[in-house]
């Protein structure tokens, strides 16, 4: 099977995680470019019809 193009790799599927949660996976290239690691604290917010995922720089 041929490798998928960059645009095709960025198409993700929304998965049911539990009764009240959903999950998506992030491309490893994006996570590495941002310098994020496992258990990284992130903030999720809505901006119109978009979802913004950003690093949480707050204190624990």
Biopython code that builds the backbone (N, CA, C, O; Angstrom):
import numpy as np
from Bio.PDB.StructureBuilder import StructureBuilder

atoms = [
    (1, "UNK", "N", (0.850, -1.169, 0.000)),
    (1, "UNK", "CA", (0.000, 0.000, 0.000)),
    (1, "UNK", "C", (0.901, 1.238, 0.000)),
    (1, "UNK", "O", (1.882, 1.294, 0.741)),
    (2, "UNK", "N", (0.571, 2.214, -0.821)),
    (2, "UNK", "CA", (1.348, 3.450, -0.910)),
    (2, "UNK", "C", (1.074, 4.336, 0.298)),
    (2, "UNK", "O", (0.017, 4.259, 0.924)),
    (3, "UNK", "N", (2.047, 5.172, 0.605)),
    (3, "UNK", "CA", (1.862, 6.125, 1.705)),
    (3, "UNK", "C", (0.847, 7.173, 1.300)),
    (3, "UNK", "O", (0.751, 7.555, 0.134)),
    (4, "UNK", "N", (0.095, 7.629, 2.282)),
    (4, "UNK", "CA", (-0.907, 8.658, 2.015)),
    (4, "UNK", "C", (-0.236, 10.026, 1.961)),
    (4, "UNK", "O", (0.793, 10.243, 2.600)),
    (5, "UNK", "N", (-0.816, 10.942, 1.203)),
    (5, "UNK", "CA", (-0.272, 12.291, 1.109)),
    (5, "UNK", "C", (-0.482, 13.025, 2.433)),
    (5, "UNK", "O", (-1.264, 12.589, 3.278)),
    (6, "UNK", "N", (0.220, 14.137, 2.601)),
    (6, "UNK", "CA", (0.128, 14.921, 3.832)),
    (6, "UNK", "C", (-1.308, 15.355, 4.094)),
    (6, "UNK", "O", (-1.772, 15.307, 5.233)),
    (7, "UNK", "N", (-2.018, 15.781, 3.045)),
    (7, "UNK", "CA", (-3.403, 16.222, 3.213)),
    (7, "UNK", "C", (-4.292, 15.068, 3.675)),
    (7, "UNK", "O", (-5.156, 15.259, 4.531)),
    (8, "UNK", "N", (-4.091, 13.885, 3.125)),
    (8, "UNK", "CA", (-4.893, 12.723, 3.518)),
    (8, "UNK", "C", (-4.582, 12.281, 4.940)),
    (8, "UNK", "O", (-5.469, 11.786, 5.635)),
    (9, "UNK", "N", (-3.345, 12.449, 5.384)),
    (9, "UNK", "CA", (-2.977, 12.064, 6.746)),
    (9, "UNK", "C", (-3.622, 12.983, 7.771)),
    (9, "UNK", "O", (-3.784, 12.596, 8.928)),
    (10, "UNK", "N", (-3.990, 14.180, 7.370)),
    (10, "UNK", "CA", (-4.584, 15.129, 8.303)),
    (10, "UNK", "C", (-6.095, 15.002, 8.404)),
    (10, "UNK", "O", (-6.721, 15.771, 9.134)),
    (11, "UNK", "N", (-6.692, 14.067, 7.705)),
    (11, "UNK", "CA", (-8.123, 13.799, 7.847)),
    (11, "UNK", "C", (-8.269, 12.763, 8.951)),
    (11, "UNK", "O", (-7.709, 11.670, 8.856)),
    (12, "UNK", "N", (-9.014, 13.097, 9.993)),
    (12, "UNK", "CA", (-9.150, 12.238, 11.166)),
    (12, "UNK", "C", (-10.597, 11.841, 11.377)),
    (12, "UNK", "O", (-11.511, 12.473, 10.847)),
    (13, "UNK", "N", (-10.798, 10.788, 12.156)),
    (13, "UNK", "CA", (-12.128, 10.269, 12.449)),
    (13, "UNK", "C", (-12.443, 10.538, 13.912)),
    (13, "UNK", "O", (-11.605, 10.315, 14.786)),
    (14, "UNK", "N", (-13.640, 11.013, 14.175)),
    (14, "UNK", "CA", (-14.106, 11.242, 15.538)),
    (14, "UNK", "C", (-14.560, 9.904, 16.109)),
    (14, "UNK", "O", (-15.422, 9.244, 15.530)),
    (15, "UNK", "N", (-13.984, 9.499, 17.247)),
    (15, "UNK", "CA", (-14.284, 8.196, 17.845)),
    (15, "UNK", "C", (-14.960, 8.378, 19.193)),
    (15, "UNK", "O", (-14.641, 9.305, 19.937)),
    (16, "UNK", "N", (-15.888, 7.496, 19.501)),
    (16, "UNK", "CA", (-16.540, 7.499, 20.815)),
    (16, "UNK", "C", (-15.554, 6.894, 21.804)),
    (16, "UNK", "O", (-15.053, 5.790, 21.587)),
    (17, "UNK", "N", (-15.271, 7.616, 22.895)),
    (17, "UNK", "CA", (-14.302, 7.173, 23.894)),
    (17, "UNK", "C", (-15.001, 6.591, 25.112)),
    (17, "UNK", "O", (-14.546, 5.593, 25.672)),
    (18, "UNK", "N", (-16.062, 7.184, 25.512)),
    (18, "UNK", "CA", (-16.889, 6.717, 26.629)),
    (18, "UNK", "C", (-18.301, 7.215, 26.341)),
    (18, "UNK", "O", (-18.559, 7.755, 25.265)),
    (19, "UNK", "N", (-19.203, 7.041, 27.278)),
    (19, "UNK", "CA", (-20.575, 7.474, 27.006)),
    (19, "UNK", "C", (-20.681, 8.970, 26.765)),
    (19, "UNK", "O", (-21.553, 9.413, 26.017)),
    (20, "UNK", "N", (-19.813, 9.753, 27.383)),
    (20, "UNK", "CA", (-19.926, 11.212, 27.287)),
    (20, "UNK", "C", (-18.719, 11.880, 26.649)),
    (20, "UNK", "O", (-18.607, 13.105, 26.699)),
    (21, "UNK", "N", (-17.820, 11.120, 26.056)),
    (21, "UNK", "CA", (-16.601, 11.696, 25.499)),
    (21, "UNK", "C", (-16.341, 11.193, 24.088)),
    (21, "UNK", "O", (-16.777, 10.111, 23.694)),
    (22, "UNK", "N", (-15.624, 12.005, 23.354)),
    (22, "UNK", "CA", (-15.156, 11.632, 22.028)),
    (22, "UNK", "C", (-13.653, 11.850, 21.994)),
    (22, "UNK", "O", (-13.110, 12.582, 22.822)),
    (23, "UNK", "N", (-12.980, 11.220, 21.044)),
    (23, "UNK", "CA", (-11.530, 11.344, 20.936)),
    (23, "UNK", "C", (-11.129, 11.416, 19.470)),
    (23, "UNK", "O", (-11.804, 10.873, 18.596)),
    (24, "UNK", "N", (-10.019, 12.097, 19.222)),
    (24, "UNK", "CA", (-9.375, 12.086, 17.912)),
    (24, "UNK", "C", (-7.893, 11.878, 18.155)),
    (24, "UNK", "O", (-7.393, 12.148, 19.247)),
    (25, "UNK", "N", (-7.199, 11.404, 17.151)),
    (25, "UNK", "CA", (-5.750, 11.305, 17.251)),
    (25, "UNK", "C", (-5.143, 12.482, 16.505)),
    (25, "UNK", "O", (-5.724, 12.986, 15.543)),
    (26, "UNK", "N", (-3.980, 12.914, 16.952)),
    (26, "UNK", "CA", (-3.270, 14.007, 16.302)),
    (26, "UNK", "C", (-2.105, 13.430, 15.511)),
    (26, "UNK", "O", (-1.487, 12.462, 15.954)),
    (27, "UNK", "N", (-1.793, 13.996, 14.359)),
    (27, "UNK", "CA", (-0.651, 13.509, 13.589)),
    (27, "UNK", "C", (0.643, 13.663, 14.397)),
    (27, "UNK", "O", (0.870, 14.703, 15.015)),
    (28, "UNK", "N", (1.479, 12.638, 14.392)),
    (28, "UNK", "CA", (2.718, 12.662, 15.172)),
    (28, "UNK", "C", (3.622, 13.816, 14.740)),
    (28, "UNK", "O", (4.343, 14.378, 15.564)),
    (29, "UNK", "N", (3.589, 14.176, 13.449)),
    (29, "UNK", "CA", (4.417, 15.289, 12.974)),
    (29, "UNK", "C", (4.036, 16.589, 13.675)),
    (29, "UNK", "O", (4.904, 17.386, 14.027)),
    (30, "UNK", "N", (2.744, 16.799, 13.875)),
    (30, "UNK", "CA", (2.261, 18.018, 14.531)),
    (30, "UNK", "C", (2.685, 18.026, 15.993)),
    (30, "UNK", "O", (3.169, 19.042, 16.493)),
    (31, "UNK", "N", (2.507, 16.913, 16.675)),
    (31, "UNK", "CA", (2.870, 16.819, 18.093)),
    (31, "UNK", "C", (4.367, 17.057, 18.269)),
    (31, "UNK", "O", (4.777, 17.778, 19.178)),
    (32, "UNK", "N", (5.176, 16.462, 17.414)),
    (32, "UNK", "CA", (6.638, 16.652, 17.506)),
    (32, "UNK", "C", (7.029, 18.093, 17.215)),
    (32, "UNK", "O", (7.868, 18.662, 17.913)),
    (33, "UNK", "N", (6.425, 18.690, 16.181)),
    (33, "UNK", "CA", (6.741, 20.080, 15.834)),
    (33, "UNK", "C", (6.411, 21.038, 16.976)),
    (33, "UNK", "O", (7.113, 22.029, 17.179)),
    (34, "UNK", "N", (5.343, 20.745, 17.724)),
    (34, "UNK", "CA", (4.951, 21.589, 18.852)),
    (34, "UNK", "C", (5.761, 21.292, 20.106)),
    (34, "UNK", "O", (5.709, 22.056, 21.069)),
    (35, "UNK", "N", (6.506, 20.195, 20.107)),
    (35, "UNK", "CA", (7.304, 19.831, 21.277)),
    (35, "UNK", "C", (6.458, 19.262, 22.405)),
    (35, "UNK", "O", (6.876, 19.273, 23.563)),
    (36, "UNK", "N", (5.266, 18.764, 22.073)),
    (36, "UNK", "CA", (4.387, 18.196, 23.093)),
    (36, "UNK", "C", (4.823, 16.786, 23.429)),
    (36, "UNK", "O", (5.441, 16.101, 22.614)),
    (37, "UNK", "N", (4.494, 16.356, 24.652)),
    (37, "UNK", "CA", (4.838, 15.019, 25.120)),
    (37, "UNK", "C", (3.596, 14.361, 25.705)),
    (37, "UNK", "O", (2.554, 14.994, 25.870)),
    (38, "UNK", "N", (3.733, 13.081, 26.013)),
    (38, "UNK", "CA", (2.637, 12.357, 26.641)),
    (38, "UNK", "C", (2.270, 13.041, 27.956)),
    (38, "UNK", "O", (3.156, 13.497, 28.679)),
    (39, "UNK", "N", (1.009, 13.116, 28.268)),
    (39, "UNK", "CA", (0.449, 13.761, 29.463)),
    (39, "UNK", "C", (0.591, 15.283, 29.428)),
    (39, "UNK", "O", (0.464, 15.937, 30.463)),
    (40, "UNK", "N", (0.851, 15.846, 28.263)),
    (40, "UNK", "CA", (0.943, 17.296, 28.097)),
    (40, "UNK", "C", (-0.408, 17.917, 28.444)),
    (40, "UNK", "O", (-1.450, 17.432, 28.005)),
    (41, "UNK", "N", (-0.388, 18.986, 29.229)),
    (41, "UNK", "CA", (-1.634, 19.698, 29.543)),
    (41, "UNK", "C", (-1.954, 20.615, 28.372)),
    (41, "UNK", "O", (-1.123, 21.419, 27.950)),
    (42, "UNK", "N", (-3.167, 20.483, 27.856)),
    (42, "UNK", "CA", (-3.608, 21.323, 26.746)),
    (42, "UNK", "C", (-4.954, 21.947, 27.092)),
    (42, "UNK", "O", (-5.690, 21.444, 27.941)),
    (43, "UNK", "N", (-5.251, 23.024, 26.435)),
    (43, "UNK", "CA", (-6.522, 23.734, 26.629)),
    (43, "UNK", "C", (-7.304, 23.618, 25.321)),
    (43, "UNK", "O", (-6.745, 23.778, 24.236)),
    (44, "UNK", "N", (-8.594, 23.341, 25.435)),
    (44, "UNK", "CA", (-9.467, 23.199, 24.276)),
    (44, "UNK", "C", (-10.542, 24.272, 24.369)),
    (44, "UNK", "O", (-11.176, 24.437, 25.412)),
    (45, "UNK", "N", (-10.745, 25.002, 23.274)),
    (45, "UNK", "CA", (-11.789, 26.022, 23.268)),
    (45, "UNK", "C", (-12.437, 26.069, 21.892)),
    (45, "UNK", "O", (-11.855, 25.651, 20.891)),
    (46, "UNK", "N", (-13.643, 26.585, 21.874)),
    (46, "UNK", "CA", (-14.357, 26.761, 20.618)),
    (46, "UNK", "C", (-14.116, 28.158, 20.089)),
    (46, "UNK", "O", (-14.058, 29.122, 20.852)),
    (47, "UNK", "N", (-13.978, 28.261, 18.784)),
    (47, "UNK", "CA", (-13.872, 29.545, 18.099)),
    (47, "UNK", "C", (-14.817, 29.469, 16.906)),
    (47, "UNK", "O", (-14.422, 29.071, 15.811)),
    (48, "UNK", "N", (-16.055, 29.853, 17.130)),
    (48, "UNK", "CA", (-17.073, 29.694, 16.084)),
    (48, "UNK", "C", (-17.351, 28.218, 15.869)),
    (48, "UNK", "O", (-17.726, 27.508, 16.802)),
    (49, "UNK", "N", (-17.166, 27.756, 14.640)),
    (49, "UNK", "CA", (-17.378, 26.338, 14.338)),
    (49, "UNK", "C", (-16.064, 25.564, 14.329)),
    (49, "UNK", "O", (-16.001, 24.467, 13.774)),
    (50, "UNK", "N", (-15.032, 26.109, 14.926)),
    (50, "UNK", "CA", (-13.721, 25.452, 14.990)),
    (50, "UNK", "C", (-13.380, 25.086, 16.423)),
    (50, "UNK", "O", (-13.932, 25.645, 17.371)),
    (51, "UNK", "N", (-12.472, 24.148, 16.566)),
    (51, "UNK", "CA", (-11.932, 23.771, 17.870)),
    (51, "UNK", "C", (-10.464, 24.167, 17.870)),
    (51, "UNK", "O", (-9.726, 23.824, 16.946)),
    (52, "UNK", "N", (-10.038, 24.885, 18.898)),
    (52, "UNK", "CA", (-8.643, 25.302, 19.031)),
    (52, "UNK", "C", (-8.020, 24.496, 20.163)),
    (52, "UNK", "O", (-8.545, 24.467, 21.276)),
    (53, "UNK", "N", (-6.899, 23.844, 19.873)),
    (53, "UNK", "CA", (-6.161, 23.073, 20.873)),
    (53, "UNK", "C", (-4.838, 23.790, 21.072)),
    (53, "UNK", "O", (-4.069, 23.959, 20.126)),
    (54, "UNK", "N", (-4.568, 24.217, 22.313)),
    (54, "UNK", "CA", (-3.334, 24.943, 22.578)),
    (54, "UNK", "C", (-2.733, 24.493, 23.899)),
    (54, "UNK", "O", (-3.417, 23.954, 24.769)),
    (55, "UNK", "N", (-1.448, 24.729, 24.021)),
    (55, "UNK", "CA", (-0.728, 24.362, 25.233)),
    (55, "UNK", "C", (-1.277, 25.149, 26.417)),
    (55, "UNK", "O", (-1.525, 26.350, 26.309)),
    (56, "UNK", "N", (-1.468, 24.471, 27.545)),
    (56, "UNK", "CA", (-1.931, 25.132, 28.764)),
    (56, "UNK", "C", (-0.709, 25.630, 29.512)),
    (56, "UNK", "O", (0.090, 24.835, 30.005)),
    (57, "UNK", "N", (-0.563, 26.928, 29.596)),
    (57, "UNK", "CA", (0.603, 27.499, 30.268)),
    (57, "UNK", "C", (0.298, 27.898, 31.702)),
    (57, "UNK", "O", (1.109, 28.562, 32.348)),
    (58, "UNK", "N", (-0.869, 27.498, 32.209)),
    (58, "UNK", "CA", (-1.260, 27.805, 33.584)),
    (58, "UNK", "C", (-0.494, 26.940, 34.578)),
    (58, "UNK", "O", (0.223, 26.016, 34.193)),
    (59, "UNK", "N", (-0.653, 27.251, 35.852)),
    (59, "UNK", "CA", (0.012, 26.474, 36.894)),
    (59, "UNK", "C", (-0.866, 25.316, 37.319)),
    (59, "UNK", "O", (-2.083, 25.349, 37.139)),
    (60, "UNK", "N", (-0.255, 24.306, 37.876)),
    (60, "UNK", "CA", (-1.013, 23.126, 38.320)),
    (60, "UNK", "C", (-1.734, 23.378, 39.590)),
    (60, "UNK", "O", (-2.417, 22.490, 40.098)),
]
sb = StructureBuilder()
sb.init_structure("model")
sb.init_model(0)
sb.init_chain("A")
sb.init_seg("    ")
for serial, (resi, resn, name, xyz) in enumerate(atoms, 1):
    if name == "N":
        sb.init_residue(resn, " ", resi, " ")
    sb.init_atom(name, np.array(xyz, "f"), 0.0, 1.0, " ", f" {name:<3s}", serial, name[0])
structure = sb.get_structure()
